[in-house]
């Protein structure tokens, strides 16, 4: 009787623990043939700069974001972002990406479906040169920005408004850059 009771308690504990585990929801990977159609490069040329940022899907099914950052003509940024679509983010989510970089600092950007020009939520992430790492940024750690400047009083990310994710390089260091992304996921706390 006592053994059966303990077994039942253990089974209930295992079910409860399994239900409380975090869930990982894939947002982007690059294995499908049409993966490039979901992304676009946006560089400082929109403001007169001459930086070159491009992306391609590699033979290893990663997205490579690469190019040359230039500070000429008041430039200084290169970016790649997903095309707008419903992402299904929720309060409490954490953005997780597996990346291999060049040791530079990039920003992860979240773009809401708003008419405000050049508005995004940003979080700075540091890459390690030629090493795969997982970067994790909770949504509540992203900061509202417009034209690269913090927007005071904009409030936190409204997950339901986010329709695009991007990576931007704007570290004020001219020269070549390269970052690979294997996947981007959302980590959702177990409920």
VOGU-3710 file (C-alpha; in Angstrom, 3 decimals, decimal comma):
1> xxxxxxxxxx> 0,000/0,000/0,000  2,735/2,458/1,008  4,798/1,620/-2,108  1,774/2,154/-4,362  1,098/5,514/-2,691  4,725/6,632/-3,143  4,692/5,481/-6,784  1,519/7,485/-7,409  3,033/10,594/-5,779  6,202/10,199/-7,872
11> xxxxxxxxxx> 4,157/9,847/-11,083  2,140/12,976/-10,208  5,358/14,876/-9,496  6,803/13,814/-12,888  3,646/14,948/-14,747  3,592/18,275/-12,883  7,293/18,857/-13,589  6,855/18,003/-17,267  3,952/20,432/-17,554  5,996/23,245/-15,966
21> xxxxxxxxxx> 8,987/22,875/-18,305  9,705/25,649/-20,756  8,522/25,257/-24,325  10,654/26,224/-27,319  8,698/27,486/-30,316  10,604/27,728/-33,611  10,245/31,083/-35,367  12,866/30,817/-38,119  15,232/28,230/-39,476  16,772/28,119/-42,898
31> xxxxxxxxxx> 16,205/24,570/-44,118  13,348/25,237/-46,549  14,067/26,332/-50,118  11,921/29,474/-49,737  13,678/30,665/-46,525  15,369/33,628/-48,316  11,950/35,004/-49,324  11,158/35,658/-45,656  14,078/38,087/-45,169  15,342/41,401/-46,512
41> xxxxxxxxxx> 18,452/43,555/-46,069  17,975/47,171/-44,953  21,126/49,298/-44,840  22,089/52,918/-44,232  21,630/53,659/-47,943  18,068/54,600/-46,978  19,681/57,664/-45,314  22,512/58,280/-47,789  25,098/55,915/-46,255  27,178/53,427/-48,219
51> xxxxxxxxxx> 27,371/50,364/-45,931  26,844/47,025/-47,660  24,943/44,391/-45,760  23,711/41,234/-47,470  22,463/37,813/-46,515  22,458/34,370/-48,049  21,440/30,866/-47,075  24,528/28,665/-46,813  24,960/25,050/-47,877  24,778/24,203/-44,151
61> xxxxxxxxxx> 21,250/25,727/-44,023  22,186/28,748/-41,930  21,603/32,387/-42,764  24,828/34,329/-43,213  24,584/38,097/-42,683  27,730/39,742/-44,026  29,166/42,833/-45,662  31,134/45,983/-44,939  30,129/48,685/-42,495  30,978/52,235/-43,619
71> xxxxxxxxxx> 30,806/55,450/-41,609  30,917/57,653/-44,729  28,029/59,970/-45,689  26,670/59,833/-42,124  26,135/56,094/-42,502  26,951/53,347/-40,108  24,441/50,522/-40,057  23,591/47,344/-41,911  20,723/45,038/-41,059  18,684/42,050/-42,060
81> xxxxxxxxxx> 15,088/41,548/-40,957  12,220/39,184/-41,474  9,298/40,305/-43,559  6,213/41,204/-41,550  3,967/38,403/-40,342  2,195/37,429/-37,128  4,832/35,918/-34,788  2,609/34,936/-31,859  4,866/36,315/-29,137  3,525/36,478/-25,578
91> xxxxxxxxxx> 4,365/38,347/-22,397  7,172/36,565/-20,549  8,748/35,081/-23,711  12,501/34,976/-24,258  14,022/35,252/-27,716  16,715/32,605/-28,287  19,023/32,433/-31,320  21,935/30,183/-32,206  24,615/32,351/-33,821  28,250/32,315/-34,863
101> xxxxxxxxxx> 29,742/35,762/-35,143  32,921/37,727/-35,534  33,252/39,035/-31,967  31,361/42,262/-32,657  28,274/43,582/-30,870  25,031/43,384/-32,806  21,515/44,329/-31,844  18,484/42,106/-32,009  15,528/44,175/-33,143  11,812/43,610/-32,710
111> xxxxxxxxxx> 9,625/45,567/-35,120  6,020/46,313/-34,140  3,220/46,796/-36,627  3,133/50,581/-36,184  3,271/53,505/-38,569  5,996/55,278/-36,564  9,132/55,643/-38,709  12,292/53,734/-37,762  10,799/52,458/-34,490  11,964/49,178/-32,988
121> xxxxxxxxxx> 12,811/47,523/-29,699  16,505/46,677/-29,410  18,783/44,566/-27,268  22,557/44,461/-27,684  24,186/41,040/-27,982  27,883/40,182/-28,099  29,113/37,455/-30,406  32,194/35,300/-29,949  34,579/35,097/-32,874  34,035/31,934/-34,942
131> xxxxxxxxxx> 32,157/30,164/-32,106  28,543/28,989/-32,038  26,646/30,365/-29,036  23,014/30,684/-27,962  21,933/34,199/-27,173  18,890/34,698/-24,949  17,054/37,959/-24,440  13,781/38,173/-22,500  11,265/40,441/-24,238  11,199/42,722/-21,197
141> xxxxxxxxxx> 14,895/43,545/-21,741  14,370/45,110/-25,179  14,430/48,925/-25,239  12,319/51,185/-27,474  14,373/53,102/-30,066  13,856/55,362/-33,058  16,719/56,191/-35,436  19,057/54,468/-32,967  18,069/56,653/-30,016  16,212/55,476/-26,919
151> xxxxxxxxxx> 12,561/56,559/-26,834  11,739/57,509/-23,249  8,277/56,640/-22,013  7,503/54,249/-24,882  6,818/51,444/-22,439  7,734/47,781/-22,720  7,397/45,546/-25,765  3,812/44,679/-26,584  4,393/41,116/-27,817  1,166/40,922/-29,800
161> xxxxxxxxxx> 2,311/43,899/-31,939  5,652/42,396/-33,014  5,596/41,298/-36,655  9,291/41,201/-37,572  12,665/40,299/-36,073  16,024/41,582/-37,241  19,738/41,785/-36,622  21,557/45,096/-36,976  25,217/46,074/-36,875  25,858/49,693/-35,966
171> xxxxxxxxxx> 28,887/49,601/-33,649  30,638/52,593/-35,306  33,539/50,382/-36,459  34,058/50,497/-40,213  35,085/47,267/-41,900  33,913/43,785/-42,836  31,498/41,808/-40,689  29,944/38,350/-40,664  27,356/36,596/-38,527  25,621/33,258/-39,097
181> xxxxxxxxxx> 22,251/32,319/-37,634  21,218/28,656/-37,415  17,774/29,316/-35,940  15,628/31,715/-33,926  13,170/30,401/-31,338  10,970/31,639/-28,535  11,361/30,180/-25,069  8,023/30,229/-23,282  7,839/29,523/-19,568  5,807/26,463/-18,628
191> x> 2,339/27,209/-17,365
//
